[in-house]
Amino acid sequence: MAKSLKAGDKVSWKSHGGEAHGKVVKKVTSPMTIKGHKVAASKDNPEYLVETDEGKQAAHKPDALKKG
């Protein structure tokens, strides 16, 4: 698990097609919507907005991200 992530950090995570790679865009601490999906982030339950090498964005909980 990677709790101390910051914008620009390279990360990987499990995806439908195996493992995805990309970078952290920002820490999300309030609810938002990405591609029609609601992200229930808060200060007590933050998520990270990540972007793949292909430019696709998603939000993930810190436990789902692996730094490096």
mmCIF file of the N, C-alpha and C atoms, coordinates in Angstrom:
data_MODEL
# 
_entry.id   MODEL 
# 
loop_
_atom_site.group_PDB 
_atom_site.id 
_atom_site.type_symbol 
_atom_site.label_atom_id 
_atom_site.label_alt_id 
_atom_site.label_comp_id 
_atom_site.label_asym_id 
_atom_site.label_entity_id 
_atom_site.label_seq_id 
_atom_site.pdbx_PDB_ins_code 
_atom_site.Cartn_x 
_atom_site.Cartn_y 
_atom_site.Cartn_z 
_atom_site.occupancy 
_atom_site.B_iso_or_equiv 
_atom_site.pdbx_formal_charge 
_atom_site.auth_seq_id 
_atom_site.auth_comp_id 
_atom_site.auth_asym_id 
_atom_site.auth_atom_id 
_atom_site.pdbx_PDB_model_num 
ATOM 1   N N  . MET A 1 1  ? 0.839   -1.182 0.000   1.00 0.00 ? 1  MET A N  1 
ATOM 2   C CA . MET A 1 1  ? 0.000   0.000  0.000   1.00 0.00 ? 1  MET A CA 1 
ATOM 3   C C  . MET A 1 1  ? 0.885   1.246  0.000   1.00 0.00 ? 1  MET A C  1 
ATOM 4   N N  . ALA A 1 2  ? 0.411   2.259  -0.664  1.00 0.00 ? 2  ALA A N  1 
ATOM 5   C CA . ALA A 1 2  ? 1.196   3.492  -0.778  1.00 0.00 ? 2  ALA A CA 1 
ATOM 6   C C  . ALA A 1 2  ? 0.362   4.662  -0.277  1.00 0.00 ? 2  ALA A C  1 
ATOM 7   N N  . LYS A 1 3  ? 0.530   5.029  0.984   1.00 0.00 ? 3  LYS A N  1 
ATOM 8   C CA . LYS A 1 3  ? -0.271  6.118  1.551   1.00 0.00 ? 3  LYS A CA 1 
ATOM 9   C C  . LYS A 1 3  ? 0.330   7.482  1.289   1.00 0.00 ? 3  LYS A C  1 
ATOM 10  N N  . SER A 1 4  ? 1.636   7.558  1.075   1.00 0.00 ? 4  SER A N  1 
ATOM 11  C CA . SER A 1 4  ? 2.286   8.856  0.927   1.00 0.00 ? 4  SER A CA 1 
ATOM 12  C C  . SER A 1 4  ? 2.547   9.188  -0.542  1.00 0.00 ? 4  SER A C  1 
ATOM 13  N N  . LEU A 1 5  ? 1.516   9.074  -1.358  1.00 0.00 ? 5  LEU A N  1 
ATOM 14  C CA . LEU A 1 5  ? 1.657   9.372  -2.779  1.00 0.00 ? 5  LEU A CA 1 
ATOM 15  C C  . LEU A 1 5  ? 1.472   10.863 -3.031  1.00 0.00 ? 5  LEU A C  1 
ATOM 16  N N  . LYS A 1 6  ? 2.121   11.347 -4.085  1.00 0.00 ? 6  LYS A N  1 
ATOM 17  C CA . LYS A 1 6  ? 1.942   12.739 -4.484  1.00 0.00 ? 6  LYS A CA 1 
ATOM 18  C C  . LYS A 1 6  ? 1.865   12.805 -6.007  1.00 0.00 ? 6  LYS A C  1 
ATOM 19  N N  . ALA A 1 7  ? 1.411   13.926 -6.512  1.00 0.00 ? 7  ALA A N  1 
ATOM 20  C CA . ALA A 1 7  ? 1.272   14.110 -7.955  1.00 0.00 ? 7  ALA A CA 1 
ATOM 21  C C  . ALA A 1 7  ? 2.595   13.821 -8.651  1.00 0.00 ? 7  ALA A C  1 
ATOM 22  N N  . GLY A 1 8  ? 2.516   13.045 -9.735  1.00 0.00 ? 8  GLY A N  1 
ATOM 23  C CA . GLY A 1 8  ? 3.697   12.718 -10.517 1.00 0.00 ? 8  GLY A CA 1 
ATOM 24  C C  . GLY A 1 8  ? 4.306   11.367 -10.172 1.00 0.00 ? 8  GLY A C  1 
ATOM 25  N N  . ASP A 1 9  ? 3.950   10.793 -9.001  1.00 0.00 ? 9  ASP A N  1 
ATOM 26  C CA . ASP A 1 9  ? 4.481   9.480  -8.628  1.00 0.00 ? 9  ASP A CA 1 
ATOM 27  C C  . ASP A 1 9  ? 4.018   8.419  -9.609  1.00 0.00 ? 9  ASP A C  1 
ATOM 28  N N  . LYS A 1 10 ? 4.931   7.551  -10.015 1.00 0.00 ? 10 LYS A N  1 
ATOM 29  C CA . LYS A 1 10 ? 4.570   6.430  -10.888 1.00 0.00 ? 10 LYS A CA 1 
ATOM 30  C C  . LYS A 1 10 ? 3.979   5.326  -10.027 1.00 0.00 ? 10 LYS A C  1 
ATOM 31  N N  . VAL A 1 11 ? 2.837   4.777  -10.480 1.00 0.00 ? 11 VAL A N  1 
ATOM 32  C CA . VAL A 1 11 ? 2.139   3.735  -9.734  1.00 0.00 ? 11 VAL A CA 1 
ATOM 33  C C  . VAL A 1 11 ? 1.627   2.658  -10.687 1.00 0.00 ? 11 VAL A C  1 
ATOM 34  N N  . SER A 1 12 ? 1.252   1.520  -10.113 1.00 0.00 ? 12 SER A N  1 
ATOM 35  C CA . SER A 1 12 ? 0.595   0.462  -10.877 1.00 0.00 ? 12 SER A CA 1 
ATOM 36  C C  . SER A 1 12 ? -0.585  -0.038 -10.051 1.00 0.00 ? 12 SER A C  1 
ATOM 37  N N  . TRP A 1 13 ? -1.551  -0.666 -10.733 1.00 0.00 ? 13 TRP A N  1 
ATOM 38  C CA . TRP A 1 13 ? -2.734  -1.185 -10.060 1.00 0.00 ? 13 TRP A CA 1 
ATOM 39  C C  . TRP A 1 13 ? -3.332  -2.287 -10.909 1.00 0.00 ? 13 TRP A C  1 
ATOM 40  N N  . LYS A 1 14 ? -4.125  -3.133 -10.248 1.00 0.00 ? 14 LYS A N  1 
ATOM 41  C CA . LYS A 1 14 ? -4.789  -4.225 -10.962 1.00 0.00 ? 14 LYS A CA 1 
ATOM 42  C C  . LYS A 1 14 ? -5.942  -3.644 -11.780 1.00 0.00 ? 14 LYS A C  1 
ATOM 43  N N  . SER A 1 15 ? -6.043  -4.115 -13.019 1.00 0.00 ? 15 SER A N  1 
ATOM 44  C CA . SER A 1 15 ? -7.060  -3.618 -13.931 1.00 0.00 ? 15 SER A CA 1 
ATOM 45  C C  . SER A 1 15 ? -7.749  -4.807 -14.587 1.00 0.00 ? 15 SER A C  1 
ATOM 46  N N  . HIS A 1 16 ? -8.799  -4.552 -15.352 1.00 0.00 ? 16 HIS A N  1 
ATOM 47  C CA . HIS A 1 16 ? -9.513  -5.628 -16.041 1.00 0.00 ? 16 HIS A CA 1 
ATOM 48  C C  . HIS A 1 16 ? -8.576  -6.422 -16.949 1.00 0.00 ? 16 HIS A C  1 
ATOM 49  N N  . GLY A 1 17 ? -7.629  -5.749 -17.551 1.00 0.00 ? 17 GLY A N  1 
ATOM 50  C CA . GLY A 1 17 ? -6.722  -6.401 -18.488 1.00 0.00 ? 17 GLY A CA 1 
ATOM 51  C C  . GLY A 1 17 ? -5.415  -6.859 -17.868 1.00 0.00 ? 17 GLY A C  1 
ATOM 52  N N  . GLY A 1 18 ? -5.347  -6.932 -16.540 1.00 0.00 ? 18 GLY A N  1 
ATOM 53  C CA . GLY A 1 18 ? -4.117  -7.345 -15.877 1.00 0.00 ? 18 GLY A CA 1 
ATOM 54  C C  . GLY A 1 18 ? -3.634  -6.256 -14.946 1.00 0.00 ? 18 GLY A C  1 
ATOM 55  N N  . GLU A 1 19 ? -2.481  -5.685 -15.272 1.00 0.00 ? 19 GLU A N  1 
ATOM 56  C CA . GLU A 1 19 ? -1.930  -4.620 -14.442 1.00 0.00 ? 19 GLU A CA 1 
ATOM 57  C C  . GLU A 1 19 ? -1.781  -3.353 -15.277 1.00 0.00 ? 19 GLU A C  1 
ATOM 58  N N  . ALA A 1 20 ? -2.228  -2.243 -14.714 1.00 0.00 ? 20 ALA A N  1 
ATOM 59  C CA . ALA A 1 20 ? -2.123  -0.954 -15.406 1.00 0.00 ? 20 ALA A CA 1 
ATOM 60  C C  . ALA A 1 20 ? -1.025  -0.133 -14.757 1.00 0.00 ? 20 ALA A C  1 
ATOM 61  N N  . HIS A 1 21 ? -0.419  0.725  -15.549 1.00 0.00 ? 21 HIS A N  1 
ATOM 62  C CA . HIS A 1 21 ? 0.660   1.584  -15.067 1.00 0.00 ? 21 HIS A CA 1 
ATOM 63  C C  . HIS A 1 21 ? 0.329   3.028  -15.424 1.00 0.00 ? 21 HIS A C  1 
ATOM 64  N N  . GLY A 1 22 ? 0.765   3.934  -14.582 1.00 0.00 ? 22 GLY A N  1 
ATOM 65  C CA . GLY A 1 22 ? 0.546   5.345  -14.858 1.00 0.00 ? 22 GLY A CA 1 
ATOM 66  C C  . GLY A 1 22 ? 1.139   6.189  -13.770 1.00 0.00 ? 22 GLY A C  1 
ATOM 67  N N  . LYS A 1 23 ? 0.513   7.355  -13.566 1.00 0.00 ? 23 LYS A N  1 
ATOM 68  C CA . LYS A 1 23 ? 1.026   8.282  -12.560 1.00 0.00 ? 23 LYS A CA 1 
ATOM 69  C C  . LYS A 1 23 ? -0.121  8.900  -11.792 1.00 0.00 ? 23 LYS A C  1 
ATOM 70  N N  . VAL A 1 24 ? 0.201   9.370  -10.596 1.00 0.00 ? 24 VAL A N  1 
ATOM 71  C CA . VAL A 1 24 ? -0.777  10.050 -9.754  1.00 0.00 ? 24 VAL A CA 1 
ATOM 72  C C  . VAL A 1 24 ? -0.972  11.472 -10.297 1.00 0.00 ? 24 VAL A C  1 
ATOM 73  N N  . VAL A 1 25 ? -2.232  11.866 -10.491 1.00 0.00 ? 25 VAL A N  1 
ATOM 74  C CA . VAL A 1 25 ? -2.552  13.224 -10.911 1.00 0.00 ? 25 VAL A CA 1 
ATOM 75  C C  . VAL A 1 25 ? -2.757  14.092 -9.671  1.00 0.00 ? 25 VAL A C  1 
ATOM 76  N N  . LYS A 1 26 ? -3.584  13.595 -8.727  1.00 0.00 ? 26 LYS A N  1 
ATOM 77  C CA . LYS A 1 26 ? -3.810  14.339 -7.487  1.00 0.00 ? 26 LYS A CA 1 
ATOM 78  C C  . LYS A 1 26 ? -4.521  13.461 -6.475  1.00 0.00 ? 26 LYS A C  1 
ATOM 79  N N  . LYS A 1 27 ? -4.453  13.900 -5.220  1.00 0.00 ? 27 LYS A N  1 
ATOM 80  C CA . LYS A 1 27 ? -5.191  13.258 -4.140  1.00 0.00 ? 27 LYS A CA 1 
ATOM 81  C C  . LYS A 1 27 ? -6.593  13.857 -4.125  1.00 0.00 ? 27 LYS A C  1 
ATOM 82  N N  . VAL A 1 28 ? -7.612  13.015 -4.053  1.00 0.00 ? 28 VAL A N  1 
ATOM 83  C CA . VAL A 1 28 ? -8.999  13.466 -4.075  1.00 0.00 ? 28 VAL A CA 1 
ATOM 84  C C  . VAL A 1 28 ? -9.571  13.346 -2.664  1.00 0.00 ? 28 VAL A C  1 
ATOM 85  N N  . THR A 1 29 ? -10.054 14.449 -2.111  1.00 0.00 ? 29 THR A N  1 
ATOM 86  C CA . THR A 1 29 ? -10.587 14.440 -0.748  1.00 0.00 ? 29 THR A CA 1 
ATOM 87  C C  . THR A 1 29 ? -12.036 14.917 -0.672  1.00 0.00 ? 29 THR A C  1 
ATOM 88  N N  . SER A 1 30 ? -12.696 14.972 -1.828  1.00 0.00 ? 30 SER A N  1 
ATOM 89  C CA . SER A 1 30 ? -14.117 15.319 -1.853  1.00 0.00 ? 30 SER A CA 1 
ATOM 90  C C  . SER A 1 30 ? -14.776 14.545 -2.999  1.00 0.00 ? 30 SER A C  1 
ATOM 91  N N  . PRO A 1 31 ? -16.084 14.314 -2.901  1.00 0.00 ? 31 PRO A N  1 
ATOM 92  C CA . PRO A 1 31 ? -16.773 13.542 -3.945  1.00 0.00 ? 31 PRO A CA 1 
ATOM 93  C C  . PRO A 1 31 ? -16.613 14.172 -5.326  1.00 0.00 ? 31 PRO A C  1 
ATOM 94  N N  . MET A 1 32 ? -16.473 13.316 -6.340  1.00 0.00 ? 32 MET A N  1 
ATOM 95  C CA . MET A 1 32 ? -16.375 13.786 -7.721  1.00 0.00 ? 32 MET A CA 1 
ATOM 96  C C  . MET A 1 32 ? -16.912 12.692 -8.643  1.00 0.00 ? 32 MET A C  1 
ATOM 97  N N  . THR A 1 33 ? -17.002 12.993 -9.927  1.00 0.00 ? 33 THR A N  1 
ATOM 98  C CA . THR A 1 33 ? -17.467 12.032 -10.918 1.00 0.00 ? 33 THR A CA 1 
ATOM 99  C C  . THR A 1 33 ? -16.428 11.906 -12.016 1.00 0.00 ? 33 THR A C  1 
ATOM 100 N N  . ILE A 1 34 ? -16.112 10.659 -12.391 1.00 0.00 ? 34 ILE A N  1 
ATOM 101 C CA . ILE A 1 34 ? -15.188 10.395 -13.494 1.00 0.00 ? 34 ILE A CA 1 
ATOM 102 C C  . ILE A 1 34 ? -15.891 9.461  -14.467 1.00 0.00 ? 34 ILE A C  1 
ATOM 103 N N  . LYS A 1 35 ? -16.022 9.893  -15.707 1.00 0.00 ? 35 LYS A N  1 
ATOM 104 C CA . LYS A 1 35 ? -16.656 9.086  -16.756 1.00 0.00 ? 35 LYS A CA 1 
ATOM 105 C C  . LYS A 1 35 ? -17.998 8.506  -16.301 1.00 0.00 ? 35 LYS A C  1 
ATOM 106 N N  . GLY A 1 36 ? -18.791 9.312  -15.589 1.00 0.00 ? 36 GLY A N  1 
ATOM 107 C CA . GLY A 1 36 ? -20.108 8.878  -15.150 1.00 0.00 ? 36 GLY A CA 1 
ATOM 108 C C  . GLY A 1 36 ? -20.114 8.048  -13.875 1.00 0.00 ? 36 GLY A C  1 
ATOM 109 N N  . HIS A 1 37 ? -18.949 7.768  -13.309 1.00 0.00 ? 37 HIS A N  1 
ATOM 110 C CA . HIS A 1 37 ? -18.863 6.991  -12.075 1.00 0.00 ? 37 HIS A CA 1 
ATOM 111 C C  . HIS A 1 37 ? -18.615 7.934  -10.903 1.00 0.00 ? 37 HIS A C  1 
ATOM 112 N N  . LYS A 1 38 ? -19.389 7.740  -9.834  1.00 0.00 ? 38 LYS A N  1 
ATOM 113 C CA . LYS A 1 38 ? -19.221 8.589  -8.655  1.00 0.00 ? 38 LYS A CA 1 
ATOM 114 C C  . LYS A 1 38 ? -18.055 8.084  -7.819  1.00 0.00 ? 38 LYS A C  1 
ATOM 115 N N  . VAL A 1 39 ? -17.228 9.006  -7.385  1.00 0.00 ? 39 VAL A N  1 
ATOM 116 C CA . VAL A 1 39 ? -16.102 8.704  -6.509  1.00 0.00 ? 39 VAL A CA 1 
ATOM 117 C C  . VAL A 1 39 ? -16.443 9.291  -5.147  1.00 0.00 ? 39 VAL A C  1 
ATOM 118 N N  . ALA A 1 40 ? -16.612 8.410  -4.151  1.00 0.00 ? 40 ALA A N  1 
ATOM 119 C CA . ALA A 1 40 ? -17.047 8.847  -2.819  1.00 0.00 ? 40 ALA A CA 1 
ATOM 120 C C  . ALA A 1 40 ? -15.848 9.137  -1.931  1.00 0.00 ? 40 ALA A C  1 
ATOM 121 N N  . ALA A 1 41 ? -14.982 10.014 -2.384  1.00 0.00 ? 41 ALA A N  1 
ATOM 122 C CA . ALA A 1 41 ? -13.787 10.361 -1.610  1.00 0.00 ? 41 ALA A CA 1 
ATOM 123 C C  . ALA A 1 41 ? -14.123 11.418 -0.566  1.00 0.00 ? 41 ALA A C  1 
ATOM 124 N N  . SER A 1 42 ? -13.349 11.410 0.519   1.00 0.00 ? 42 SER A N  1 
ATOM 125 C CA . SER A 1 42 ? -13.494 12.420 1.561   1.00 0.00 ? 42 SER A CA 1 
ATOM 126 C C  . SER A 1 42 ? -12.135 12.596 2.240   1.00 0.00 ? 42 SER A C  1 
ATOM 127 N N  . LYS A 1 43 ? -12.038 13.558 3.158   1.00 0.00 ? 43 LYS A N  1 
ATOM 128 C CA . LYS A 1 43 ? -10.768 13.758 3.863   1.00 0.00 ? 43 LYS A CA 1 
ATOM 129 C C  . LYS A 1 43 ? -10.411 12.529 4.690   1.00 0.00 ? 43 LYS A C  1 
ATOM 130 N N  . ASP A 1 44 ? -11.419 11.860 5.251   1.00 0.00 ? 44 ASP A N  1 
ATOM 131 C CA . ASP A 1 44 ? -11.182 10.652 6.049   1.00 0.00 ? 44 ASP A CA 1 
ATOM 132 C C  . ASP A 1 44 ? -11.007 9.408  5.196   1.00 0.00 ? 44 ASP A C  1 
ATOM 133 N N  . ASN A 1 45 ? -11.441 9.461  3.940   1.00 0.00 ? 45 ASN A N  1 
ATOM 134 C CA . ASN A 1 45 ? -11.379 8.311  3.040   1.00 0.00 ? 45 ASN A CA 1 
ATOM 135 C C  . ASN A 1 45 ? -10.925 8.789  1.657   1.00 0.00 ? 45 ASN A C  1 
ATOM 136 N N  . PRO A 1 46 ? -9.673  9.260  1.542   1.00 0.00 ? 46 PRO A N  1 
ATOM 137 C CA . PRO A 1 46 ? -9.215  9.829  0.271   1.00 0.00 ? 46 PRO A CA 1 
ATOM 138 C C  . PRO A 1 46 ? -8.990  8.772  -0.807  1.00 0.00 ? 46 PRO A C  1 
ATOM 139 N N  . GLU A 1 47 ? -9.036  9.206  -2.032  1.00 0.00 ? 47 GLU A N  1 
ATOM 140 C CA . GLU A 1 47 ? -8.676  8.364  -3.166  1.00 0.00 ? 47 GLU A CA 1 
ATOM 141 C C  . GLU A 1 47 ? -7.677  9.159  -4.004  1.00 0.00 ? 47 GLU A C  1 
ATOM 142 N N  . TYR A 1 48 ? -7.067  8.470  -4.960  1.00 0.00 ? 48 TYR A N  1 
ATOM 143 C CA . TYR A 1 48 ? -6.093  9.132  -5.826  1.00 0.00 ? 48 TYR A CA 1 
ATOM 144 C C  . TYR A 1 48 ? -6.571  9.080  -7.267  1.00 0.00 ? 48 TYR A C  1 
ATOM 145 N N  . LEU A 1 49 ? -6.534  10.224 -7.923  1.00 0.00 ? 49 LEU A N  1 
ATOM 146 C CA . LEU A 1 49 ? -6.826  10.294 -9.349  1.00 0.00 ? 49 LEU A CA 1 
ATOM 147 C C  . LEU A 1 49 ? -5.542  9.905  -10.066 1.00 0.00 ? 49 LEU A C  1 
ATOM 148 N N  . VAL A 1 50 ? -5.627  8.856  -10.883 1.00 0.00 ? 50 VAL A N  1 
ATOM 149 C CA . VAL A 1 50 ? -4.447  8.375  -11.607 1.00 0.00 ? 50 VAL A CA 1 
ATOM 150 C C  . VAL A 1 50 ? -4.723  8.444  -13.102 1.00 0.00 ? 50 VAL A C  1 
ATOM 151 N N  . GLU A 1 51 ? -3.655  8.512  -13.873 1.00 0.00 ? 51 GLU A N  1 
ATOM 152 C CA . GLU A 1 51 ? -3.759  8.571  -15.332 1.00 0.00 ? 51 GLU A CA 1 
ATOM 153 C C  . GLU A 1 51 ? -2.823  7.529  -15.919 1.00 0.00 ? 51 GLU A C  1 
ATOM 154 N N  . THR A 1 52 ? -3.351  6.704  -16.819 1.00 0.00 ? 52 THR A N  1 
ATOM 155 C CA . THR A 1 52 ? -2.525  5.683  -17.451 1.00 0.00 ? 52 THR A CA 1 
ATOM 156 C C  . THR A 1 52 ? -1.578  6.324  -18.452 1.00 0.00 ? 52 THR A C  1 
ATOM 157 N N  . ASP A 1 53 ? -0.644  5.535  -18.930 1.00 0.00 ? 53 ASP A N  1 
ATOM 158 C CA . ASP A 1 53 ? 0.292   6.016  -19.945 1.00 0.00 ? 53 ASP A CA 1 
ATOM 159 C C  . ASP A 1 53 ? -0.447  6.412  -21.225 1.00 0.00 ? 53 ASP A C  1 
ATOM 160 N N  . GLU A 1 54 ? -1.662  5.856  -21.422 1.00 0.00 ? 54 GLU A N  1 
ATOM 161 C CA . GLU A 1 54 ? -2.469  6.177  -22.603 1.00 0.00 ? 54 GLU A CA 1 
ATOM 162 C C  . GLU A 1 54 ? -3.372  7.383  -22.385 1.00 0.00 ? 54 GLU A C  1 
ATOM 163 N N  . GLY A 1 55 ? -3.353  7.951  -21.172 1.00 0.00 ? 55 GLY A N  1 
ATOM 164 C CA . GLY A 1 55 ? -4.141  9.152  -20.905 1.00 0.00 ? 55 GLY A CA 1 
ATOM 165 C C  . GLY A 1 55 ? -5.509  8.913  -20.295 1.00 0.00 ? 55 GLY A C  1 
ATOM 166 N N  . LYS A 1 56 ? -5.850  7.665  -19.962 1.00 0.00 ? 56 LYS A N  1 
ATOM 167 C CA . LYS A 1 56 ? -7.144  7.380  -19.328 1.00 0.00 ? 56 LYS A CA 1 
ATOM 168 C C  . LYS A 1 56 ? -7.042  7.640  -17.841 1.00 0.00 ? 56 LYS A C  1 
ATOM 169 N N  . GLN A 1 57 ? -8.121  8.192  -17.261 1.00 0.00 ? 57 GLN A N  1 
ATOM 170 C CA . GLN A 1 57 ? -8.105  8.519  -15.838 1.00 0.00 ? 57 GLN A CA 1 
ATOM 171 C C  . GLN A 1 57 ? -9.063  7.643  -15.049 1.00 0.00 ? 57 GLN A C  1 
ATOM 172 N N  . ALA A 1 58 ? -8.705  7.400  -13.787 1.00 0.00 ? 58 ALA A N  1 
ATOM 173 C CA . ALA A 1 58 ? -9.536  6.640  -12.858 1.00 0.00 ? 58 ALA A CA 1 
ATOM 174 C C  . ALA A 1 58 ? -9.171  7.067  -11.447 1.00 0.00 ? 58 ALA A C  1 
ATOM 175 N N  . ALA A 1 59 ? -10.023 6.727  -10.492 1.00 0.00 ? 59 ALA A N  1 
ATOM 176 C CA . ALA A 1 59 ? -9.733  7.008  -9.087  1.00 0.00 ? 59 ALA A CA 1 
ATOM 177 C C  . ALA A 1 59 ? -9.588  5.679  -8.357  1.00 0.00 ? 59 ALA A C  1 
ATOM 178 N N  . HIS A 1 60 ? -8.610  5.601  -7.476  1.00 0.00 ? 60 HIS A N  1 
ATOM 179 C CA . HIS A 1 60 ? -8.363  4.372  -6.719  1.00 0.00 ? 60 HIS A CA 1 
ATOM 180 C C  . HIS A 1 60 ? -8.068  4.702  -5.271  1.00 0.00 ? 60 HIS A C  1 
ATOM 181 N N  . LYS A 1 61 ? -8.426  3.786  -4.399  1.00 0.00 ? 61 LYS A N  1 
ATOM 182 C CA . LYS A 1 61 ? -8.085  3.898  -2.993  1.00 0.00 ? 61 LYS A CA 1 
ATOM 183 C C  . LYS A 1 61 ? -6.582  3.636  -2.831  1.00 0.00 ? 61 LYS A C  1 
ATOM 184 N N  . PRO A 1 62 ? -5.976  4.205  -1.800  1.00 0.00 ? 62 PRO A N  1 
ATOM 185 C CA . PRO A 1 62 ? -4.528  4.013  -1.605  1.00 0.00 ? 62 PRO A CA 1 
ATOM 186 C C  . PRO A 1 62 ? -4.112  2.544  -1.555  1.00 0.00 ? 62 PRO A C  1 
ATOM 187 N N  . ASP A 1 63 ? -4.953  1.682  -0.971  1.00 0.00 ? 63 ASP A N  1 
ATOM 188 C CA . ASP A 1 63 ? -4.626  0.261  -0.864  1.00 0.00 ? 63 ASP A CA 1 
ATOM 189 C C  . ASP A 1 63 ? -4.480  -0.418 -2.224  1.00 0.00 ? 63 ASP A C  1 
ATOM 190 N N  . ALA A 1 64 ? -5.126  0.124  -3.249  1.00 0.00 ? 64 ALA A N  1 
ATOM 191 C CA . ALA A 1 64 ? -5.103  -0.502 -4.575  1.00 0.00 ? 64 ALA A CA 1 
ATOM 192 C C  . ALA A 1 64 ? -3.880  -0.117 -5.397  1.00 0.00 ? 64 ALA A C  1 
ATOM 193 N N  . LEU A 1 65 ? -3.141  0.887  -4.934  1.00 0.00 ? 65 LEU A N  1 
ATOM 194 C CA . LEU A 1 65 ? -2.011  1.394  -5.716  1.00 0.00 ? 65 LEU A CA 1 
ATOM 195 C C  . LEU A 1 65 ? -0.682  0.889  -5.169  1.00 0.00 ? 65 LEU A C  1 
ATOM 196 N N  . LYS A 1 66 ? 0.198   0.571  -6.097  1.00 0.00 ? 66 LYS A N  1 
ATOM 197 C CA . LYS A 1 66 ? 1.550   0.135  -5.746  1.00 0.00 ? 66 LYS A CA 1 
ATOM 198 C C  . LYS A 1 66 ? 2.532   1.124  -6.346  1.00 0.00 ? 66 LYS A C  1 
ATOM 199 N N  . LYS A 1 67 ? 3.358   1.714  -5.507  1.00 0.00 ? 67 LYS A N  1 
ATOM 200 C CA . LYS A 1 67 ? 4.296   2.725  -5.975  1.00 0.00 ? 67 LYS A CA 1 
ATOM 201 C C  . LYS A 1 67 ? 5.435   2.089  -6.767  1.00 0.00 ? 67 LYS A C  1 
ATOM 202 N N  . GLY A 1 68 ? 5.851   2.781  -7.838  1.00 0.00 ? 68 GLY A N  1 
ATOM 203 C CA . GLY A 1 68 ? 6.992   2.307  -8.597  1.00 0.00 ? 68 GLY A CA 1 
ATOM 204 C C  . GLY A 1 68 ? 6.674   1.790  -9.961  1.00 0.00 ? 68 GLY A C  1 
# 
